[in-house]
Structure formats: structure tokens, C-alpha cells
Amino acid sequence: MEWECVVVGAGAAGLSAALVLGRARRKTIVIDADDPSNRASGVVGGLLGFDQRRPDDLYAAGR
């Protein structure tokens, strides 16, 4: 299979990027090391999320 886009990381930023690309009808694959963290990203926009939701719950819902 061929991909138009590769997203590295399935954290909040990566899943948000994959969501936006999917909505744009791009063939996208998400590659992740399966090593969750709660580190912040200072450069993410259009974040998939809900207030007061635990990060691991957000990741599970996004996957």
C-alpha cells in the first residue's frame, strides 16, 4: 500500500494531525513507538481533545 502522509507519533499532536489529514482525504499512516508520555508540544494547532480529560483516555479514544 502507498501512503501520501506519514505521521510519526500517536500522541495528542500526532492523532490530531492524522485526523486533519483524514478529513482532507489523504492516505495517512500513523507510526508510534507505543511509549506514551505526557510531554507538552508548544507547536500544535487544531488539537483533538476535551477539557478535563485524562491523556490516556484521549489516546484510547483517538486510536
CHARMM internal coordinates of N, CA and C (Angstrom, degrees):
IC EDIT
DIST 1 N 1 CA 1.4369
DIST 1 CA 1 C 1.5268
ANGL 1 N 1 CA 1 C 109.34
DIST 1 C 2 N 1.3134
ANGL 1 CA 1 C 2 N 116.86
DIHE 1 N 1 CA 1 C 2 N 145.28
DIST 2 N 2 CA 1.4568
ANGL 1 C 2 N 2 CA 122.40
DIHE 1 CA 1 C 2 N 2 CA 178.26
DIST 2 CA 2 C 1.5192
ANGL 2 N 2 CA 2 C 110.04
DIHE 1 C 2 N 2 CA 2 C -106.17
DIST 2 C 3 N 1.3264
ANGL 2 CA 2 C 3 N 115.74
DIHE 2 N 2 CA 2 C 3 N 143.92
DIST 3 N 3 CA 1.4598
ANGL 2 C 3 N 3 CA 122.09
DIHE 2 CA 2 C 3 N 3 CA -179.01
DIST 3 CA 3 C 1.5189
ANGL 3 N 3 CA 3 C 109.42
DIHE 2 C 3 N 3 CA 3 C -118.03
DIST 3 C 4 N 1.3152
ANGL 3 CA 3 C 4 N 116.45
DIHE 3 N 3 CA 3 C 4 N 142.75
DIST 4 N 4 CA 1.4599
ANGL 3 C 4 N 4 CA 121.46
DIHE 3 CA 3 C 4 N 4 CA 173.40
DIST 4 CA 4 C 1.5254
ANGL 4 N 4 CA 4 C 111.04
DIHE 3 C 4 N 4 CA 4 C -86.04
DIST 4 C 5 N 1.3339
ANGL 4 CA 4 C 5 N 115.92
DIHE 4 N 4 CA 4 C 5 N -30.54
DIST 5 N 5 CA 1.4631
ANGL 4 C 5 N 5 CA 120.93
DIHE 4 CA 4 C 5 N 5 CA -175.90
DIST 5 CA 5 C 1.5221
ANGL 5 N 5 CA 5 C 110.36
DIHE 4 C 5 N 5 CA 5 C -138.00
DIST 5 C 6 N 1.3106
ANGL 5 CA 5 C 6 N 115.68
DIHE 5 N 5 CA 5 C 6 N 143.07
DIST 6 N 6 CA 1.4591
ANGL 5 C 6 N 6 CA 122.14
DIHE 5 CA 5 C 6 N 6 CA 174.78
DIST 6 CA 6 C 1.5259
ANGL 6 N 6 CA 6 C 107.17
DIHE 5 C 6 N 6 CA 6 C -122.57
DIST 6 C 7 N 1.3319
ANGL 6 CA 6 C 7 N 116.21
DIHE 6 N 6 CA 6 C 7 N 124.58
DIST 7 N 7 CA 1.4626
ANGL 6 C 7 N 7 CA 121.73
DIHE 6 CA 6 C 7 N 7 CA 175.78
DIST 7 CA 7 C 1.5206
ANGL 7 N 7 CA 7 C 106.97
DIHE 6 C 7 N 7 CA 7 C -105.35
DIST 7 C 8 N 1.3186
ANGL 7 CA 7 C 8 N 116.29
DIHE 7 N 7 CA 7 C 8 N 124.95
DIST 8 N 8 CA 1.4590
ANGL 7 C 8 N 8 CA 121.20
DIHE 7 CA 7 C 8 N 8 CA 179.58
DIST 8 CA 8 C 1.5219
ANGL 8 N 8 CA 8 C 107.86
DIHE 7 C 8 N 8 CA 8 C -99.40
DIST 8 C 9 N 1.3356
ANGL 8 CA 8 C 9 N 115.56
DIHE 8 N 8 CA 8 C 9 N 113.83
DIST 9 N 9 CA 1.4615
ANGL 8 C 9 N 9 CA 121.74
DIHE 8 CA 8 C 9 N 9 CA 179.90
DIST 9 CA 9 C 1.5148
ANGL 9 N 9 CA 9 C 111.65
DIHE 8 C 9 N 9 CA 9 C 106.74
DIST 9 C 10 N 1.3264
ANGL 9 CA 9 C 10 N 115.85
DIHE 9 N 9 CA 9 C 10 N 130.41
DIST 10 N 10 CA 1.4632
ANGL 9 C 10 N 10 CA 121.47
DIHE 9 CA 9 C 10 N 10 CA -179.68
DIST 10 CA 10 C 1.5240
ANGL 10 N 10 CA 10 C 111.20
DIHE 9 C 10 N 10 CA 10 C -110.75
DIST 10 C 11 N 1.3297
ANGL 10 CA 10 C 11 N 115.49
DIHE 10 N 10 CA 10 C 11 N 31.85
DIST 11 N 11 CA 1.4610
ANGL 10 C 11 N 11 CA 119.89
DIHE 10 CA 10 C 11 N 11 CA 172.54
DIST 11 CA 11 C 1.5178
ANGL 11 N 11 CA 11 C 109.16
DIHE 10 C 11 N 11 CA 11 C -80.97
DIST 11 C 12 N 1.3135
ANGL 11 CA 11 C 12 N 116.09
DIHE 11 N 11 CA 11 C 12 N -168.07
DIST 12 N 12 CA 1.4634
ANGL 11 C 12 N 12 CA 120.61
DIHE 11 CA 11 C 12 N 12 CA -177.73
DIST 12 CA 12 C 1.5274
ANGL 12 N 12 CA 12 C 111.90
DIHE 11 C 12 N 12 CA 12 C -58.70
DIST 12 C 13 N 1.3233
ANGL 12 CA 12 C 13 N 117.71
DIHE 12 N 12 CA 12 C 13 N -43.00
DIST 13 N 13 CA 1.4649
ANGL 12 C 13 N 13 CA 120.82
DIHE 12 CA 12 C 13 N 13 CA -179.46
DIST 13 CA 13 C 1.5270
ANGL 13 N 13 CA 13 C 111.47
DIHE 12 C 13 N 13 CA 13 C -67.69
DIST 13 C 14 N 1.3264
ANGL 13 CA 13 C 14 N 117.24
DIHE 13 N 13 CA 13 C 14 N -44.74
DIST 14 N 14 CA 1.4618
ANGL 13 C 14 N 14 CA 120.83
DIHE 13 CA 13 C 14 N 14 CA -179.81
DIST 14 CA 14 C 1.5154
ANGL 14 N 14 CA 14 C 112.99
DIHE 13 C 14 N 14 CA 14 C -65.05
DIST 14 C 15 N 1.3356
ANGL 14 CA 14 C 15 N 116.85
DIHE 14 N 14 CA 14 C 15 N -43.15
DIST 15 N 15 CA 1.4638
ANGL 14 C 15 N 15 CA 120.07
DIHE 14 CA 14 C 15 N 15 CA 178.59
DIST 15 CA 15 C 1.5226
ANGL 15 N 15 CA 15 C 111.23
DIHE 14 C 15 N 15 CA 15 C -66.75
DIST 15 C 16 N 1.3291
ANGL 15 CA 15 C 16 N 116.92
DIHE 15 N 15 CA 15 C 16 N -35.40
DIST 16 N 16 CA 1.4658
ANGL 15 C 16 N 16 CA 120.38
DIHE 15 CA 15 C 16 N 16 CA 176.18
DIST 16 CA 16 C 1.5226
ANGL 16 N 16 CA 16 C 110.39
DIHE 15 C 16 N 16 CA 16 C -64.65
DIST 16 C 17 N 1.3297
ANGL 16 CA 16 C 17 N 116.52
DIHE 16 N 16 CA 16 C 17 N -42.81
DIST 17 N 17 CA 1.4632
ANGL 16 C 17 N 17 CA 120.39
DIHE 16 CA 16 C 17 N 17 CA 177.91
DIST 17 CA 17 C 1.5248
ANGL 17 N 17 CA 17 C 110.75
DIHE 16 C 17 N 17 CA 17 C -62.36
DIST 17 C 18 N 1.3277
ANGL 17 CA 17 C 18 N 116.89
DIHE 17 N 17 CA 17 C 18 N -44.25
DIST 18 N 18 CA 1.4656
ANGL 17 C 18 N 18 CA 120.78
DIHE 17 CA 17 C 18 N 18 CA 179.36
DIST 18 CA 18 C 1.5229
ANGL 18 N 18 CA 18 C 111.12
DIHE 17 C 18 N 18 CA 18 C -63.53
DIST 18 C 19 N 1.3298
ANGL 18 CA 18 C 19 N 117.28
DIHE 18 N 18 CA 18 C 19 N -37.28
DIST 19 N 19 CA 1.4621
ANGL 18 C 19 N 19 CA 121.37
DIHE 18 CA 18 C 19 N 19 CA 178.11
DIST 19 CA 19 C 1.5242
ANGL 19 N 19 CA 19 C 110.65
DIHE 18 C 19 N 19 CA 19 C -63.03
DIST 19 C 20 N 1.3194
ANGL 19 CA 19 C 20 N 116.67
DIHE 19 N 19 CA 19 C 20 N -46.43
DIST 20 N 20 CA 1.4622
ANGL 19 C 20 N 20 CA 120.84
DIHE 19 CA 19 C 20 N 20 CA 179.44
DIST 20 CA 20 C 1.5289
ANGL 20 N 20 CA 20 C 110.55
DIHE 19 C 20 N 20 CA 20 C -63.53
DIST 20 C 21 N 1.3247
ANGL 20 CA 20 C 21 N 117.42
DIHE 20 N 20 CA 20 C 21 N -43.16
DIST 21 N 21 CA 1.4650
ANGL 20 C 21 N 21 CA 120.90
DIHE 20 CA 20 C 21 N 21 CA 178.85
DIST 21 CA 21 C 1.5236
ANGL 21 N 21 CA 21 C 111.54
DIHE 20 C 21 N 21 CA 21 C -65.13
DIST 21 C 22 N 1.3282
ANGL 21 CA 21 C 22 N 117.17
DIHE 21 N 21 CA 21 C 22 N -39.65
DIST 22 N 22 CA 1.4596
ANGL 21 C 22 N 22 CA 120.72
DIHE 21 CA 21 C 22 N 22 CA 177.06
DIST 22 CA 22 C 1.5160
ANGL 22 N 22 CA 22 C 112.01
DIHE 21 C 22 N 22 CA 22 C -62.69
DIST 22 C 23 N 1.3138
ANGL 22 CA 22 C 23 N 116.06
DIHE 22 N 22 CA 22 C 23 N -41.13
DIST 23 N 23 CA 1.4713
ANGL 22 C 23 N 23 CA 120.14
DIHE 22 CA 22 C 23 N 23 CA 177.75
DIST 23 CA 23 C 1.5227
ANGL 23 N 23 CA 23 C 111.37
DIHE 22 C 23 N 23 CA 23 C -64.90
DIST 23 C 24 N 1.3418
ANGL 23 CA 23 C 24 N 116.05
DIHE 23 N 23 CA 23 C 24 N -26.73
DIST 24 N 24 CA 1.4645
ANGL 23 C 24 N 24 CA 121.15
DIHE 23 CA 23 C 24 N 24 CA 176.83
DIST 24 CA 24 C 1.5300
ANGL 24 N 24 CA 24 C 111.58
DIHE 23 C 24 N 24 CA 24 C -86.87
DIST 24 C 25 N 1.3341
ANGL 24 CA 24 C 25 N 116.04
DIHE 24 N 24 CA 24 C 25 N 7.76
DIST 25 N 25 CA 1.4738
ANGL 24 C 25 N 25 CA 123.09
DIHE 24 CA 24 C 25 N 25 CA 177.79
DIST 25 CA 25 C 1.5284
ANGL 25 N 25 CA 25 C 113.22
DIHE 24 C 25 N 25 CA 25 C 62.16
DIST 25 C 26 N 1.3259
ANGL 25 CA 25 C 26 N 116.60
DIHE 25 N 25 CA 25 C 26 N 37.44
DIST 26 N 26 CA 1.4604
ANGL 25 C 26 N 26 CA 121.51
DIHE 25 CA 25 C 26 N 26 CA 175.89
DIST 26 CA 26 C 1.5212
ANGL 26 N 26 CA 26 C 109.63
DIHE 25 C 26 N 26 CA 26 C -95.55
DIST 26 C 27 N 1.3233
ANGL 26 CA 26 C 27 N 116.56
DIHE 26 N 26 CA 26 C 27 N 138.54
DIST 27 N 27 CA 1.4685
ANGL 26 C 27 N 27 CA 120.86
DIHE 26 CA 26 C 27 N 27 CA 175.50
DIST 27 CA 27 C 1.5197
ANGL 27 N 27 CA 27 C 107.29
DIHE 26 C 27 N 27 CA 27 C -72.83
DIST 27 C 28 N 1.3216
ANGL 27 CA 27 C 28 N 115.99
DIHE 27 N 27 CA 27 C 28 N 108.94
DIST 28 N 28 CA 1.4621
ANGL 27 C 28 N 28 CA 121.54
DIHE 27 CA 27 C 28 N 28 CA -170.23
DIST 28 CA 28 C 1.5163
ANGL 28 N 28 CA 28 C 111.19
DIHE 27 C 28 N 28 CA 28 C -125.37
DIST 28 C 29 N 1.3187
ANGL 28 CA 28 C 29 N 115.56
DIHE 28 N 28 CA 28 C 29 N 139.01
DIST 29 N 29 CA 1.4626
ANGL 28 C 29 N 29 CA 121.36
DIHE 28 CA 28 C 29 N 29 CA 173.23
DIST 29 CA 29 C 1.5295
ANGL 29 N 29 CA 29 C 107.81
DIHE 28 C 29 N 29 CA 29 C -120.81
DIST 29 C 30 N 1.3347
ANGL 29 CA 29 C 30 N 115.80
DIHE 29 N 29 CA 29 C 30 N 142.39
DIST 30 N 30 CA 1.4622
ANGL 29 C 30 N 30 CA 121.77
DIHE 29 CA 29 C 30 N 30 CA 176.75
DIST 30 CA 30 C 1.5207
ANGL 30 N 30 CA 30 C 107.83
DIHE 29 C 30 N 30 CA 30 C -109.38
DIST 30 C 31 N 1.3246
ANGL 30 CA 30 C 31 N 116.30
DIHE 30 N 30 CA 30 C 31 N 125.26
DIST 31 N 31 CA 1.4620
ANGL 30 C 31 N 31 CA 122.30
DIHE 30 CA 30 C 31 N 31 CA 178.44
DIST 31 CA 31 C 1.5225
ANGL 31 N 31 CA 31 C 107.79
DIHE 30 C 31 N 31 CA 31 C -111.24
DIST 31 C 32 N 1.3343
ANGL 31 CA 31 C 32 N 116.45
DIHE 31 N 31 CA 31 C 32 N 130.82
DIST 32 N 32 CA 1.4605
ANGL 31 C 32 N 32 CA 120.75
DIHE 31 CA 31 C 32 N 32 CA -175.10
DIST 32 CA 32 C 1.5178
ANGL 32 N 32 CA 32 C 110.02
DIHE 31 C 32 N 32 CA 32 C -141.51
DIST 32 C 33 N 1.3224
ANGL 32 CA 32 C 33 N 116.60
DIHE 32 N 32 CA 32 C 33 N 147.92
DIST 33 N 33 CA 1.4658
ANGL 32 C 33 N 33 CA 122.00
DIHE 32 CA 32 C 33 N 33 CA 179.40
DIST 33 CA 33 C 1.5253
ANGL 33 N 33 CA 33 C 112.45
DIHE 32 C 33 N 33 CA 33 C -85.04
DIST 33 C 34 N 1.3311
ANGL 33 CA 33 C 34 N 117.60
DIHE 33 N 33 CA 33 C 34 N -2.56
DIST 34 N 34 CA 1.4693
ANGL 33 C 34 N 34 CA 123.04
DIHE 33 CA 33 C 34 N 34 CA -178.43
DIST 34 CA 34 C 1.5282
ANGL 34 N 34 CA 34 C 110.92
DIHE 33 C 34 N 34 CA 34 C 56.99
DIST 34 C 35 N 1.3389
ANGL 34 CA 34 C 35 N 114.92
DIHE 34 N 34 CA 34 C 35 N 45.46
DIST 35 N 35 CA 1.4649
ANGL 34 C 35 N 35 CA 122.27
DIHE 34 CA 34 C 35 N 35 CA 178.79
DIST 35 CA 35 C 1.5307
ANGL 35 N 35 CA 35 C 107.72
DIHE 34 C 35 N 35 CA 35 C -132.56
DIST 35 C 36 N 1.3490
ANGL 35 CA 35 C 36 N 117.54
DIHE 35 N 35 CA 35 C 36 N 79.24
DIST 36 N 36 CA 1.4687
ANGL 35 C 36 N 36 CA 121.02
DIHE 35 CA 35 C 36 N 36 CA -173.33
DIST 36 CA 36 C 1.5247
ANGL 36 N 36 CA 36 C 113.03
DIHE 35 C 36 N 36 CA 36 C -60.28
DIST 36 C 37 N 1.3185
ANGL 36 CA 36 C 37 N 114.68
DIHE 36 N 36 CA 36 C 37 N 147.31
DIST 37 N 37 CA 1.4616
ANGL 36 C 37 N 37 CA 120.96
DIHE 36 CA 36 C 37 N 37 CA 174.69
DIST 37 CA 37 C 1.5223
ANGL 37 N 37 CA 37 C 108.24
DIHE 36 C 37 N 37 CA 37 C -143.51
DIST 37 C 38 N 1.2860
ANGL 37 CA 37 C 38 N 116.10
DIHE 37 N 37 CA 37 C 38 N 167.78
DIST 38 N 38 CA 1.4643
ANGL 37 C 38 N 38 CA 121.45
DIHE 37 CA 37 C 38 N 38 CA 176.75
DIST 38 CA 38 C 1.5215
ANGL 38 N 38 CA 38 C 110.88
DIHE 37 C 38 N 38 CA 38 C -115.03
DIST 38 C 39 N 1.3270
ANGL 38 CA 38 C 39 N 116.31
DIHE 38 N 38 CA 38 C 39 N 27.28
DIST 39 N 39 CA 1.4587
ANGL 38 C 39 N 39 CA 119.78
DIHE 38 CA 38 C 39 N 39 CA 179.55
DIST 39 CA 39 C 1.5214
ANGL 39 N 39 CA 39 C 110.54
DIHE 38 C 39 N 39 CA 39 C -68.76
DIST 39 C 40 N 1.3041
ANGL 39 CA 39 C 40 N 115.76
DIHE 39 N 39 CA 39 C 40 N 147.72
DIST 40 N 40 CA 1.4642
ANGL 39 C 40 N 40 CA 121.40
DIHE 39 CA 39 C 40 N 40 CA -179.10
DIST 40 CA 40 C 1.5248
ANGL 40 N 40 CA 40 C 110.65
DIHE 39 C 40 N 40 CA 40 C -87.33
DIST 40 C 41 N 1.3219
ANGL 40 CA 40 C 41 N 115.19
DIHE 40 N 40 CA 40 C 41 N 150.78
DIST 41 N 41 CA 1.4526
ANGL 40 C 41 N 41 CA 121.71
DIHE 40 CA 40 C 41 N 41 CA 172.61
DIST 41 CA 41 C 1.5200
ANGL 41 N 41 CA 41 C 107.53
DIHE 40 C 41 N 41 CA 41 C -115.93
DIST 41 C 42 N 1.2995
ANGL 41 CA 41 C 42 N 116.46
DIHE 41 N 41 CA 41 C 42 N 125.53
DIST 42 N 42 CA 1.4523
ANGL 41 C 42 N 42 CA 120.27
DIHE 41 CA 41 C 42 N 42 CA -179.10
DIST 42 CA 42 C 1.5138
ANGL 42 N 42 CA 42 C 114.30
DIHE 41 C 42 N 42 CA 42 C -88.01
DIST 42 C 43 N 1.3268
ANGL 42 CA 42 C 43 N 117.88
DIHE 42 N 42 CA 42 C 43 N 2.05
DIST 43 N 43 CA 1.4635
ANGL 42 C 43 N 43 CA 120.14
DIHE 42 CA 42 C 43 N 43 CA -174.50
DIST 43 CA 43 C 1.5243
ANGL 43 N 43 CA 43 C 113.19
DIHE 42 C 43 N 43 CA 43 C -131.13
DIST 43 C 44 N 1.3182
ANGL 43 CA 43 C 44 N 118.44
DIHE 43 N 43 CA 43 C 44 N 30.59
DIST 44 N 44 CA 1.4628
ANGL 43 C 44 N 44 CA 120.41
DIHE 43 CA 43 C 44 N 44 CA -179.60
DIST 44 CA 44 C 1.5288
ANGL 44 N 44 CA 44 C 109.45
DIHE 43 C 44 N 44 CA 44 C -104.18
DIST 44 C 45 N 1.3275
ANGL 44 CA 44 C 45 N 115.76
DIHE 44 N 44 CA 44 C 45 N 135.97
DIST 45 N 45 CA 1.4633
ANGL 44 C 45 N 45 CA 121.19
DIHE 44 CA 44 C 45 N 45 CA 175.52
DIST 45 CA 45 C 1.5126
ANGL 45 N 45 CA 45 C 109.26
DIHE 44 C 45 N 45 CA 45 C -124.03
DIST 45 C 46 N 1.3160
ANGL 45 CA 45 C 46 N 117.93
DIHE 45 N 45 CA 45 C 46 N 157.64
DIST 46 N 46 CA 1.4616
ANGL 45 C 46 N 46 CA 121.42
DIHE 45 CA 45 C 46 N 46 CA -179.73
DIST 46 CA 46 C 1.5066
ANGL 46 N 46 CA 46 C 112.31
DIHE 45 C 46 N 46 CA 46 C 65.28
DIST 46 C 47 N 1.3151
ANGL 46 CA 46 C 47 N 117.18
DIHE 46 N 46 CA 46 C 47 N 39.40
DIST 47 N 47 CA 1.4617
ANGL 46 C 47 N 47 CA 122.36
DIHE 46 CA 46 C 47 N 47 CA -172.93
DIST 47 CA 47 C 1.5212
ANGL 47 N 47 CA 47 C 112.65
DIHE 46 C 47 N 47 CA 47 C -66.27
DIST 47 C 48 N 1.3190
ANGL 47 CA 47 C 48 N 116.05
DIHE 47 N 47 CA 47 C 48 N 129.04
DIST 48 N 48 CA 1.4522
ANGL 47 C 48 N 48 CA 123.22
DIHE 47 CA 47 C 48 N 48 CA 172.46
DIST 48 CA 48 C 1.5190
ANGL 48 N 48 CA 48 C 107.65
DIHE 47 C 48 N 48 CA 48 C -73.71
DIST 48 C 49 N 1.3182
ANGL 48 CA 48 C 49 N 118.07
DIHE 48 N 48 CA 48 C 49 N 122.03
DIST 49 N 49 CA 1.4588
ANGL 48 C 49 N 49 CA 118.18
DIHE 48 CA 48 C 49 N 49 CA 179.37
DIST 49 CA 49 C 1.5096
ANGL 49 N 49 CA 49 C 113.64
DIHE 48 C 49 N 49 CA 49 C 171.73
DIST 49 C 50 N 1.3069
ANGL 49 CA 49 C 50 N 114.54
DIHE 49 N 49 CA 49 C 50 N 173.13
DIST 50 N 50 CA 1.4525
ANGL 49 C 50 N 50 CA 123.21
DIHE 49 CA 49 C 50 N 50 CA 179.29
DIST 50 CA 50 C 1.5158
ANGL 50 N 50 CA 50 C 107.81
DIHE 49 C 50 N 50 CA 50 C -137.19
DIST 50 C 51 N 1.3170
ANGL 50 CA 50 C 51 N 117.27
DIHE 50 N 50 CA 50 C 51 N 143.39
DIST 51 N 51 CA 1.4623
ANGL 50 C 51 N 51 CA 120.78
DIHE 50 CA 50 C 51 N 51 CA 177.87
DIST 51 CA 51 C 1.5156
ANGL 51 N 51 CA 51 C 110.64
DIHE 50 C 51 N 51 CA 51 C -60.98
DIST 51 C 52 N 1.3119
ANGL 51 CA 51 C 52 N 115.39
DIHE 51 N 51 CA 51 C 52 N 141.98
DIST 52 N 52 CA 1.4609
ANGL 51 C 52 N 52 CA 124.38
DIHE 51 CA 51 C 52 N 52 CA 175.71
DIST 52 CA 52 C 1.5269
ANGL 52 N 52 CA 52 C 113.38
DIHE 51 C 52 N 52 CA 52 C 62.68
DIST 52 C 53 N 1.3055
ANGL 52 CA 52 C 53 N 117.39
DIHE 52 N 52 CA 52 C 53 N 28.21
DIST 53 N 53 CA 1.4600
ANGL 52 C 53 N 53 CA 121.09
DIHE 52 CA 52 C 53 N 53 CA 177.42
DIST 53 CA 53 C 1.5218
ANGL 53 N 53 CA 53 C 108.80
DIHE 52 C 53 N 53 CA 53 C -105.16
DIST 53 C 54 N 1.3276
ANGL 53 CA 53 C 54 N 116.89
DIHE 53 N 53 CA 53 C 54 N 133.47
DIST 54 N 54 CA 1.4638
ANGL 53 C 54 N 54 CA 121.11
DIHE 53 CA 53 C 54 N 54 CA 179.87
DIST 54 CA 54 C 1.5339
ANGL 54 N 54 CA 54 C 109.80
DIHE 53 C 54 N 54 CA 54 C -63.75
DIST 54 C 55 N 1.3476
ANGL 54 CA 54 C 55 N 118.40
DIHE 54 N 54 CA 54 C 55 N 141.21
DIST 55 N 55 CA 1.4618
ANGL 54 C 55 N 55 CA 120.58
DIHE 54 CA 54 C 55 N 55 CA -179.67
DIST 55 CA 55 C 1.5290
ANGL 55 N 55 CA 55 C 113.56
DIHE 54 C 55 N 55 CA 55 C -56.01
DIST 55 C 56 N 1.3375
ANGL 55 CA 55 C 56 N 118.44
DIHE 55 N 55 CA 55 C 56 N -39.89
DIST 56 N 56 CA 1.4674
ANGL 55 C 56 N 56 CA 118.50
DIHE 55 CA 55 C 56 N 56 CA -179.37
DIST 56 CA 56 C 1.5244
ANGL 56 N 56 CA 56 C 111.50
DIHE 55 C 56 N 56 CA 56 C -67.47
DIST 56 C 57 N 1.3323
ANGL 56 CA 56 C 57 N 118.79
DIHE 56 N 56 CA 56 C 57 N -30.92
DIST 57 N 57 CA 1.4662
ANGL 56 C 57 N 57 CA 121.23
DIHE 56 CA 56 C 57 N 57 CA 175.02
DIST 57 CA 57 C 1.5261
ANGL 57 N 57 CA 57 C 110.36
DIHE 56 C 57 N 57 CA 57 C -68.51
DIST 57 C 58 N 1.3317
ANGL 57 CA 57 C 58 N 116.46
DIHE 57 N 57 CA 57 C 58 N -39.44
DIST 58 N 58 CA 1.4570
ANGL 57 C 58 N 58 CA 121.11
DIHE 57 CA 57 C 58 N 58 CA 177.77
DIST 58 CA 58 C 1.5227
ANGL 58 N 58 CA 58 C 110.60
DIHE 57 C 58 N 58 CA 58 C -62.92
DIST 58 C 59 N 1.3352
ANGL 58 CA 58 C 59 N 117.00
DIHE 58 N 58 CA 58 C 59 N -45.72
DIST 59 N 59 CA 1.4616
ANGL 58 C 59 N 59 CA 120.46
DIHE 58 CA 58 C 59 N 59 CA 179.64
DIST 59 CA 59 C 1.5269
ANGL 59 N 59 CA 59 C 111.33
DIHE 58 C 59 N 59 CA 59 C -61.94
DIST 59 C 60 N 1.3264
ANGL 59 CA 59 C 60 N 117.63
DIHE 59 N 59 CA 59 C 60 N -42.58
DIST 60 N 60 CA 1.4679
ANGL 59 C 60 N 60 CA 121.49
DIHE 59 CA 59 C 60 N 60 CA 179.86
DIST 60 CA 60 C 1.5241
ANGL 60 N 60 CA 60 C 110.59
DIHE 59 C 60 N 60 CA 60 C -62.92
DIST 60 C 61 N 1.3153
ANGL 60 CA 60 C 61 N 117.39
DIHE 60 N 60 CA 60 C 61 N -41.87
DIST 61 N 61 CA 1.4666
ANGL 60 C 61 N 61 CA 120.86
DIHE 60 CA 60 C 61 N 61 CA 179.50
DIST 61 CA 61 C 1.5229
ANGL 61 N 61 CA 61 C 111.03
DIHE 60 C 61 N 61 CA 61 C -66.53
DIST 61 C 62 N 1.3377
ANGL 61 CA 61 C 62 N 116.98
DIHE 61 N 61 CA 61 C 62 N -36.34
DIST 62 N 62 CA 1.4581
ANGL 61 C 62 N 62 CA 120.76
DIHE 61 CA 61 C 62 N 62 CA -178.80
DIST 62 CA 62 C 1.5109
ANGL 62 N 62 CA 62 C 113.84
DIHE 61 C 62 N 62 CA 62 C -73.82
DIST 62 C 63 N 1.3195
ANGL 62 CA 62 C 63 N 116.22
DIHE 62 N 62 CA 62 C 63 N -26.87
DIST 63 N 63 CA 1.4585
ANGL 62 C 63 N 63 CA 119.69
DIHE 62 CA 62 C 63 N 63 CA -178.68
DIST 63 CA 63 C 1.4960
ANGL 63 N 63 CA 63 C 110.19
DIHE 62 C 63 N 63 CA 63 C -82.96
END
COOR INIT
IC SEED 1 N 1 CA 1 C
IC BUILD
